[in-house]
Amino acid sequence: MTKNAALHWATAGVRVNTVVPGFIGTRPLLERYGNTERHAAMLANTPMRLGRAAEVAAAVAYLGGPDSTYTTGTELHVDGGWCAR
């Protein structure tokens, strides 16, 4: 969908990108899943670690800022290597 929309809107100067976060160690996530089998699975399947909200925010800021004016149709995975597995 990202690539299709990016191609459709490119000539109008509209950039379309997607941020794809992995498991982010937010308070709600940790309160719900901390020290459970699901939490262990998140950690085991994420090569780096759980992410931080600021890391996702930085990706969004990049895509919304002037440094990405030639970027469209991109899926930016902020997932600690989840998709690289």
Secondary structure by P-SEA (a helix, b strand, c coil): caaaaaaacccccbbbbbbbbcccccaaaaacccccaaaaaaaaacccccccaaaaaaaaaaaaccccccccccccccccccccc
